[in-house]
Amino acid sequence: MQETSQSKDAHSLTPGSQDASMDARSSVAILLSLYNGAPYLQQQLASLLQQTRADWTLYWRDDGSTDASIALMRQFTEQVGEKRCVELAAHNGEHMGVTASYAALLAHTPPGSAIAFCDQDDVWFPDKLARGLSALASVPGHIPALYCARQTLTNGTLKPKGLSPRLPEKSCFLAAMTQNIATGCTLMLSPAARALLLQAMPAPTFLLHDWWAYLMVTGAGGRVLTDNQPALFYRQHGQNAVGAPTLFLHRALAALKRGPSVFMTIFRSSVLYLLERQPLLTPDTIRSLRVLQAAQQPGWRGHLSRFSALRKLPQLRRHKMLEQLVFRVWFLLG
């Protein structure tokens, strides 16, 4: 596991001291948002029961399922008890979407707990929580910390197909602006990172919850801990909210098919969202965001300002060379 080279004078958060403590013994709140997950849900729940760290509480909400997901969760609640499996009731079957659903769950977790995001169709390895908590405990409690790991990619019947891309040893805020490396199903947050995201509410509507957490933690001077040992089976069955193609070529072709418009819309929206939360960010982050905001003007002035931004912000780059080339072209086109 590697730690990013972030600033050592990261901002302290305003919530009480109980929310800024973290050690390897901390309890963990597992967040599970459901949407028609019945075919695979029982295997995921069984993997939670097999964790070597058993001091967890599962917080879940249904996001408008029409299958047996709710019934399966209530059976699980009977098995483990209401104190370990806490339902956040939805309003009239409301479908909020992935990010809003996880944000609602996050808001109902107790102060002082670490956070683990959970997908309905994966299978966790028994030491997943233990490894994440141990990594987070290496960071001083007042500094927001995020842990993420690789995954073993499988088909719908859990037959392994390969590994997700190797994670970089180092990252930073500007790298986080160009791509998300923190896959949500592996992501864990320290209590200080939990407090940071609650202060940043509401969650953005244009990002998934994992990229939002990655941006906020790095932007606040927090630390990212990457683990290149797989932490779970990541099931690929054609109905995932987000897929994870094994080969770089597949990922590159998918990116080219999407084109620059979708990415640059997210990029510009992220700049504006973060600038509205300057009290949570480091001075270096704010300066970088202002450079990026100035680079968004239209016409030839915009092209010149984007060339200038790439010179001023050398860390504004993706981790692989070909991916960085695609990003530069898209960024310069605006």
LOTIPA-648590 format. One record per residue (C-alpha): residue in one letter; x, y, z. Coordinates in nm, 3 decimals. Example, Ala and Ser with C-alpha at 12.3 -4.5 7.8 and 13.67 -1.06 7.14 Angstrom:
2
+------+---------+---------+---------+
| code |    east |   north |      up |
+------+---------+---------+---------+
|    A |   1.230 |  -0.450 |   0.780 |
|    S |   1.367 |  -0.106 |   0.714 |
+------+---------+---------+---------+
This chain:
334
+------+---------+---------+---------+
| code |    east |   north |      up |
+------+---------+---------+---------+
|    M |   0.000 |   0.000 |   0.000 |
|    Q |   0.131 |   0.341 |  -0.094 |
|    E |   0.050 |   0.688 |   0.031 |
|    T |   0.015 |   0.996 |  -0.186 |
|    S |   0.258 |   1.286 |  -0.156 |
|    Q |   0.008 |   1.538 |  -0.027 |
|    S |   0.079 |   1.848 |   0.178 |
|    K |   0.168 |   1.776 |   0.542 |
|    D |  -0.028 |   2.078 |   0.669 |
|    A |  -0.367 |   1.943 |   0.569 |
|    H |  -0.666 |   2.134 |   0.699 |
|    S |  -0.816 |   2.022 |   1.028 |
|    L |  -1.193 |   1.973 |   1.013 |
|    T |  -1.446 |   2.152 |   1.224 |
|    P |  -1.645 |   1.855 |   1.362 |
|    G |  -1.566 |   1.737 |   1.715 |
|    S |  -1.263 |   1.536 |   1.812 |
|    Q |  -1.458 |   1.211 |   1.814 |
|    D |  -1.491 |   1.241 |   1.435 |
|    A |  -1.119 |   1.300 |   1.386 |
|    S |  -0.992 |   0.984 |   1.556 |
|    M |  -0.890 |   0.675 |   1.368 |
|    D |  -0.708 |   0.360 |   1.466 |
|    A |  -0.703 |   0.001 |   1.350 |
|    R |  -0.974 |  -0.082 |   1.607 |
|    S |  -1.227 |   0.169 |   1.475 |
|    S |  -1.569 |   0.036 |   1.385 |
|    V |  -1.687 |   0.069 |   1.028 |
|    A |  -2.017 |   0.172 |   0.872 |
|    I |  -2.083 |  -0.020 |   0.550 |
|    L |  -2.307 |   0.169 |   0.305 |
|    L |  -2.518 |  -0.030 |   0.059 |
|    S |  -2.751 |   0.127 |  -0.198 |
|    L |  -2.982 |  -0.125 |  -0.365 |
|    Y |  -3.143 |  -0.120 |  -0.705 |
|    N |  -3.281 |  -0.449 |  -0.838 |
|    G |  -2.988 |  -0.641 |  -0.693 |
|    A |  -3.169 |  -0.961 |  -0.593 |
|    P |  -2.984 |  -1.204 |  -0.828 |
|    Y |  -2.646 |  -1.145 |  -0.658 |
|    L |  -2.725 |  -0.982 |  -0.325 |
|    Q |  -2.712 |  -1.291 |  -0.104 |
|    Q |  -2.354 |  -1.371 |  -0.205 |
|    Q |  -2.244 |  -1.020 |  -0.117 |
|    L |  -2.418 |  -1.030 |   0.220 |
|    A |  -2.260 |  -1.369 |   0.293 |
|    S |  -1.916 |  -1.218 |   0.225 |
|    L |  -1.983 |  -0.946 |   0.483 |
|    L |  -2.046 |  -1.214 |   0.743 |
|    Q |  -1.711 |  -1.373 |   0.657 |
|    Q |  -1.508 |  -1.058 |   0.729 |
|    T |  -1.221 |  -1.105 |   0.974 |
|    R |  -1.325 |  -0.768 |   1.118 |
|    A |  -1.674 |  -0.825 |   1.250 |
|    D |  -1.727 |  -0.485 |   1.418 |
|    W |  -1.931 |  -0.337 |   1.134 |
|    T |  -2.281 |  -0.202 |   1.093 |
|    L |  -2.456 |  -0.216 |   0.756 |
|    Y |  -2.660 |   0.092 |   0.656 |
|    W |  -2.878 |   0.034 |   0.352 |
|    R |  -3.152 |   0.191 |   0.148 |
|    D |  -3.347 |   0.071 |  -0.152 |
|    D |  -3.341 |   0.307 |  -0.449 |
|    G |  -3.669 |   0.201 |  -0.607 |
|    S |  -3.622 |  -0.172 |  -0.672 |
|    T |  -3.900 |  -0.374 |  -0.827 |
|    D |  -3.750 |  -0.716 |  -0.746 |
|    A |  -3.695 |  -0.905 |  -0.420 |
|    S |  -3.408 |  -0.688 |  -0.294 |
|    I |  -3.598 |  -0.543 |   0.002 |
|    A |  -3.727 |  -0.883 |   0.111 |
|    L |  -3.375 |  -1.027 |   0.104 |
|    M |  -3.241 |  -0.738 |   0.310 |
|    R |  -3.512 |  -0.779 |   0.572 |
|    Q |  -3.429 |  -1.148 |   0.596 |
|    F |  -3.066 |  -1.050 |   0.653 |
|    T |  -3.176 |  -0.804 |   0.922 |
|    E |  -3.354 |  -1.085 |   1.103 |
|    Q |  -3.035 |  -1.289 |   1.084 |
|    V |  -2.790 |  -1.028 |   1.219 |
|    G |  -3.021 |  -0.800 |   1.418 |
|    E |  -3.153 |  -0.447 |   1.364 |
|    K |  -2.852 |  -0.290 |   1.535 |
|    R |  -2.615 |  -0.437 |   1.275 |
|    C |  -2.838 |  -0.386 |   0.970 |
|    V |  -3.000 |  -0.042 |   0.966 |
|    E |  -3.251 |   0.049 |   0.699 |
|    L |  -3.281 |   0.407 |   0.574 |
|    A |  -3.637 |   0.421 |   0.447 |
|    A |  -3.697 |   0.556 |   0.098 |
|    H |  -3.992 |   0.782 |   0.022 |
|    N |  -4.257 |   0.614 |  -0.194 |
|    G |  -4.006 |   0.404 |  -0.386 |
|    E |  -3.806 |   0.713 |  -0.483 |
|    H |  -3.517 |   0.654 |  -0.723 |
|    M |  -3.244 |   0.904 |  -0.631 |
|    G |  -2.955 |   0.766 |  -0.832 |
|    V |  -2.626 |   0.621 |  -0.709 |
|    T |  -2.452 |   0.931 |  -0.573 |
|    A |  -2.754 |   1.081 |  -0.400 |
|    S |  -2.843 |   0.745 |  -0.248 |
|    Y |  -2.496 |   0.694 |  -0.102 |
|    A |  -2.488 |   1.056 |   0.020 |
|    A |  -2.816 |   0.998 |   0.205 |
|    L |  -2.669 |   0.690 |   0.368 |
|    L |  -2.348 |   0.873 |   0.460 |
|    A |  -2.549 |   1.142 |   0.638 |
|    H |  -2.699 |   0.877 |   0.868 |
|    T |  -2.373 |   0.721 |   0.985 |
|    P |  -2.246 |   0.786 |   1.340 |
|    P |  -1.953 |   1.022 |   1.407 |
|    G |  -1.620 |   0.852 |   1.461 |
|    S |  -1.683 |   0.560 |   1.226 |
|    A |  -1.485 |   0.465 |   0.921 |
|    I |  -1.690 |   0.427 |   0.601 |
|    A |  -1.690 |   0.144 |   0.346 |
|    F |  -1.895 |   0.170 |   0.026 |
|    C |  -2.050 |  -0.157 |  -0.083 |
|    D |  -2.194 |  -0.267 |  -0.419 |
|    Q |  -2.482 |  -0.511 |  -0.426 |
|    D |  -2.330 |  -0.756 |  -0.674 |
|    D |  -1.968 |  -0.804 |  -0.562 |
|    V |  -1.812 |  -1.054 |  -0.322 |
|    W |  -1.564 |  -0.921 |  -0.067 |
|    F |  -1.251 |  -1.111 |   0.031 |
|    P |  -1.251 |  -1.192 |   0.406 |
|    D |  -0.971 |  -0.947 |   0.493 |
|    K |  -1.109 |  -0.651 |   0.294 |
|    L |  -1.223 |  -0.445 |   0.593 |
|    A |  -0.920 |  -0.534 |   0.803 |
|    R |  -0.677 |  -0.422 |   0.532 |
|    G |  -0.860 |  -0.096 |   0.474 |
|    L |  -0.884 |  -0.008 |   0.842 |
|    S |  -0.517 |  -0.088 |   0.897 |
|    A |  -0.418 |   0.139 |   0.608 |
|    L |  -0.637 |   0.428 |   0.724 |
|    A |  -0.497 |   0.399 |   1.078 |
|    S |  -0.152 |   0.492 |   0.943 |
|    V |  -0.272 |   0.849 |   0.876 |
|    P |  -0.300 |   1.105 |   1.162 |
|    G |  -0.662 |   1.128 |   1.269 |
|    H |  -0.716 |   1.494 |   1.177 |
|    I |  -0.616 |   1.435 |   0.812 |
|    P |  -0.884 |   1.302 |   0.573 |
|    A |  -0.778 |   0.967 |   0.431 |
|    L |  -0.914 |   0.747 |   0.152 |
|    Y |  -0.822 |   0.384 |   0.087 |
|    C |  -0.888 |   0.200 |  -0.240 |
|    A |  -0.777 |  -0.131 |  -0.388 |
|    R |  -0.767 |  -0.336 |  -0.706 |
|    Q |  -1.034 |  -0.590 |  -0.791 |
|    T |  -1.043 |  -0.936 |  -0.943 |
|    L |  -1.278 |  -0.896 |  -1.239 |
|    T |  -1.522 |  -1.181 |  -1.297 |
|    N |  -1.817 |  -1.274 |  -1.514 |
|    G |  -2.167 |  -1.311 |  -1.380 |
|    T |  -2.089 |  -1.648 |  -1.220 |
|    L |  -1.770 |  -1.520 |  -1.049 |
|    K |  -1.532 |  -1.682 |  -1.296 |
|    P |  -1.216 |  -1.464 |  -1.287 |
|    K |  -1.138 |  -1.270 |  -1.606 |
|    G |  -0.836 |  -1.070 |  -1.490 |
|    L |  -0.743 |  -0.781 |  -1.265 |
|    S |  -0.846 |  -0.419 |  -1.272 |
|    P |  -0.571 |  -0.175 |  -1.379 |
|    R |  -0.278 |  -0.135 |  -1.142 |
|    L |  -0.317 |   0.164 |  -0.912 |
|    P |  -0.052 |   0.438 |  -0.907 |
|    E |   0.174 |   0.466 |  -0.604 |
|    K |   0.112 |   0.841 |  -0.584 |
|    S |  -0.171 |   1.073 |  -0.670 |
|    C |  -0.271 |   1.433 |  -0.607 |
|    F |  -0.562 |   1.669 |  -0.652 |
|    L |  -0.482 |   1.769 |  -1.011 |
|    A |  -0.446 |   1.405 |  -1.113 |
|    A |  -0.784 |   1.341 |  -0.950 |
|    M |  -0.935 |   1.611 |  -1.172 |
|    T |  -0.835 |   1.415 |  -1.483 |
|    Q |  -0.955 |   1.065 |  -1.386 |
|    N |  -1.090 |   0.859 |  -1.099 |
|    I |  -0.874 |   0.575 |  -0.967 |
|    A |  -1.079 |   0.510 |  -0.650 |
|    T |  -1.330 |   0.242 |  -0.747 |
|    G |  -1.628 |   0.281 |  -0.515 |
|    C |  -1.672 |  -0.085 |  -0.421 |
|    T |  -1.321 |  -0.088 |  -0.269 |
|    L |  -1.328 |   0.261 |  -0.124 |
|    M |  -1.299 |   0.326 |   0.251 |
|    L |  -1.290 |   0.662 |   0.431 |
|    S |  -1.144 |   0.765 |   0.764 |
|    P |  -1.369 |   0.946 |   1.014 |
|    A |  -1.206 |   1.275 |   0.912 |
|    A |  -1.286 |   1.206 |   0.545 |
|    R |  -1.643 |   1.123 |   0.643 |
|    A |  -1.669 |   1.460 |   0.817 |
|    L |  -1.523 |   1.636 |   0.513 |
|    L |  -1.783 |   1.490 |   0.276 |
|    L |  -2.064 |   1.583 |   0.512 |
|    Q |  -1.940 |   1.942 |   0.513 |
|    A |  -1.927 |   1.936 |   0.132 |
|    M |  -2.293 |   1.836 |   0.097 |
|    P |  -2.492 |   1.836 |  -0.119 |
|    A |  -2.314 |   1.578 |  -0.328 |
|    P |  -2.274 |   1.668 |  -0.696 |
|    T |  -2.529 |   1.540 |  -0.943 |
|    F |  -2.275 |   1.494 |  -1.224 |
|    L |  -2.024 |   1.265 |  -1.045 |
|    L |  -2.042 |   0.921 |  -0.891 |
|    H |  -1.983 |   0.905 |  -0.516 |
|    D |  -1.634 |   0.757 |  -0.544 |
|    W |  -1.493 |   1.030 |  -0.770 |
|    W |  -1.657 |   1.292 |  -0.548 |
|    A |  -1.482 |   1.146 |  -0.241 |
|    Y |  -1.149 |   1.126 |  -0.426 |
|    L |  -1.170 |   1.491 |  -0.536 |
|    M |  -1.271 |   1.621 |  -0.193 |
|    V |  -1.006 |   1.426 |  -0.001 |
|    T |  -0.721 |   1.526 |  -0.232 |
|    G |  -0.850 |   1.883 |  -0.262 |
|    A |  -0.854 |   1.918 |   0.116 |
|    G |  -0.492 |   1.805 |   0.144 |
|    G |  -0.587 |   1.457 |   0.254 |
|    R |  -0.416 |   1.131 |   0.169 |
|    V |  -0.495 |   0.848 |  -0.066 |
|    L |  -0.374 |   0.497 |   0.014 |
|    T |  -0.369 |   0.254 |  -0.277 |
|    D |  -0.358 |  -0.124 |  -0.237 |
|    N |  -0.256 |  -0.327 |  -0.540 |
|    Q |  -0.367 |  -0.655 |  -0.388 |
|    P |  -0.727 |  -0.731 |  -0.500 |
|    A |  -0.984 |  -0.685 |  -0.225 |
|    L |  -1.293 |  -0.840 |  -0.386 |
|    F |  -1.453 |  -1.013 |  -0.681 |
|    Y |  -1.592 |  -0.738 |  -0.907 |
|    R |  -1.876 |  -0.901 |  -1.098 |
|    Q |  -1.925 |  -0.789 |  -1.461 |
|    H |  -2.269 |  -0.891 |  -1.582 |
|    G |  -2.384 |  -0.623 |  -1.826 |
|    Q |  -2.606 |  -0.441 |  -1.577 |
|    N |  -2.338 |  -0.275 |  -1.364 |
|    A |  -2.378 |   0.094 |  -1.288 |
|    V |  -2.016 |   0.126 |  -1.403 |
|    G |  -1.815 |  -0.144 |  -1.576 |
|    A |  -1.443 |  -0.212 |  -1.559 |
|    P |  -1.298 |  -0.346 |  -1.887 |
|    T |  -0.980 |  -0.543 |  -1.823 |
|    L |  -0.776 |  -0.433 |  -2.124 |
|    F |  -0.643 |  -0.083 |  -2.179 |
|    L |  -0.747 |  -0.098 |  -2.545 |
|    H |  -1.109 |  -0.160 |  -2.444 |
|    R |  -1.099 |   0.133 |  -2.204 |
|    A |  -0.940 |   0.359 |  -2.463 |
|    L |  -1.196 |   0.270 |  -2.730 |
|    A |  -1.480 |   0.329 |  -2.483 |
|    A |  -1.335 |   0.670 |  -2.399 |
|    L |  -1.301 |   0.764 |  -2.766 |
|    K |  -1.658 |   0.654 |  -2.830 |
|    R |  -1.784 |   0.880 |  -2.551 |
|    G |  -1.580 |   1.167 |  -2.691 |
|    P |  -1.456 |   1.482 |  -2.513 |
|    S |  -1.794 |   1.643 |  -2.452 |
|    V |  -1.904 |   1.427 |  -2.159 |
|    F |  -1.567 |   1.439 |  -1.985 |
|    M |  -1.516 |   1.813 |  -2.028 |
|    T |  -1.867 |   1.885 |  -1.901 |
|    I |  -1.781 |   1.688 |  -1.584 |
|    F |  -1.444 |   1.863 |  -1.563 |
|    R |  -1.592 |   2.213 |  -1.583 |
|    S |  -1.872 |   2.125 |  -1.342 |
|    S |  -1.618 |   1.990 |  -1.093 |
|    V |  -1.423 |   2.316 |  -1.102 |
|    L |  -1.734 |   2.518 |  -1.021 |
|    Y |  -1.853 |   2.275 |  -0.752 |
|    L |  -1.517 |   2.283 |  -0.573 |
|    L |  -1.480 |   2.662 |  -0.595 |
|    E |  -1.808 |   2.687 |  -0.404 |
|    R |  -1.642 |   2.491 |  -0.119 |
|    Q |  -1.320 |   2.685 |  -0.079 |
|    P |  -1.320 |   2.679 |   0.305 |
|    L |  -1.268 |   2.302 |   0.284 |
|    L |  -0.977 |   2.318 |   0.039 |
|    T |  -0.606 |   2.394 |   0.065 |
|    P |  -0.466 |   2.721 |  -0.076 |
|    D |  -0.280 |   2.525 |  -0.346 |
|    T |  -0.604 |   2.358 |  -0.453 |
|    I |  -0.784 |   2.692 |  -0.474 |
|    R |  -0.505 |   2.847 |  -0.682 |
|    S |  -0.516 |   2.553 |  -0.923 |
|    L |  -0.893 |   2.577 |  -0.954 |
|    R |  -0.872 |   2.945 |  -1.040 |
|    V |  -0.624 |   2.867 |  -1.318 |
|    L |  -0.862 |   2.601 |  -1.450 |
|    Q |  -1.158 |   2.836 |  -1.427 |
|    A |  -0.972 |   3.099 |  -1.631 |
|    A |  -0.899 |   2.834 |  -1.894 |
|    Q |  -1.269 |   2.779 |  -1.963 |
|    Q |  -1.330 |   3.094 |  -2.165 |
|    P |  -1.438 |   3.039 |  -2.528 |
|    G |  -1.258 |   3.120 |  -2.852 |
|    W |  -0.890 |   3.164 |  -2.920 |
|    R |  -0.832 |   3.320 |  -2.578 |
|    G |  -0.956 |   2.998 |  -2.425 |
|    H |  -0.715 |   2.789 |  -2.631 |
|    L |  -0.424 |   3.010 |  -2.520 |
|    S |  -0.531 |   2.995 |  -2.157 |
|    R |  -0.554 |   2.616 |  -2.170 |
|    F |  -0.202 |   2.591 |  -2.315 |
|    S |  -0.091 |   2.819 |  -2.033 |
|    A |  -0.275 |   2.607 |  -1.773 |
|    L |  -0.093 |   2.291 |  -1.882 |
|    R |   0.240 |   2.472 |  -1.834 |
|    K |   0.141 |   2.613 |  -1.495 |
|    L |  -0.008 |   2.286 |  -1.368 |
|    P |   0.228 |   2.001 |  -1.466 |
|    Q |   0.050 |   1.764 |  -1.224 |
|    L |  -0.269 |   1.798 |  -1.430 |
|    R |  -0.215 |   1.462 |  -1.592 |
|    R |  -0.340 |   1.107 |  -1.608 |
|    H |  -0.121 |   0.826 |  -1.482 |
|    K |  -0.059 |   0.644 |  -1.812 |
|    M |   0.105 |   0.801 |  -2.116 |
|    L |  -0.162 |   0.722 |  -2.377 |
|    E |  -0.441 |   0.823 |  -2.140 |
|    Q |  -0.256 |   1.149 |  -2.076 |
|    L |  -0.234 |   1.216 |  -2.450 |
|    V |  -0.611 |   1.173 |  -2.484 |
|    F |  -0.670 |   1.403 |  -2.187 |
|    R |  -0.444 |   1.678 |  -2.327 |
|    V |  -0.621 |   1.675 |  -2.663 |
|    W |  -0.963 |   1.692 |  -2.496 |
|    F |  -0.852 |   1.964 |  -2.255 |
|    L |  -0.703 |   2.181 |  -2.528 |
|    L |  -1.012 |   2.146 |  -2.744 |
|    G |  -1.215 |   2.257 |  -2.445 |
+------+---------+---------+---------+
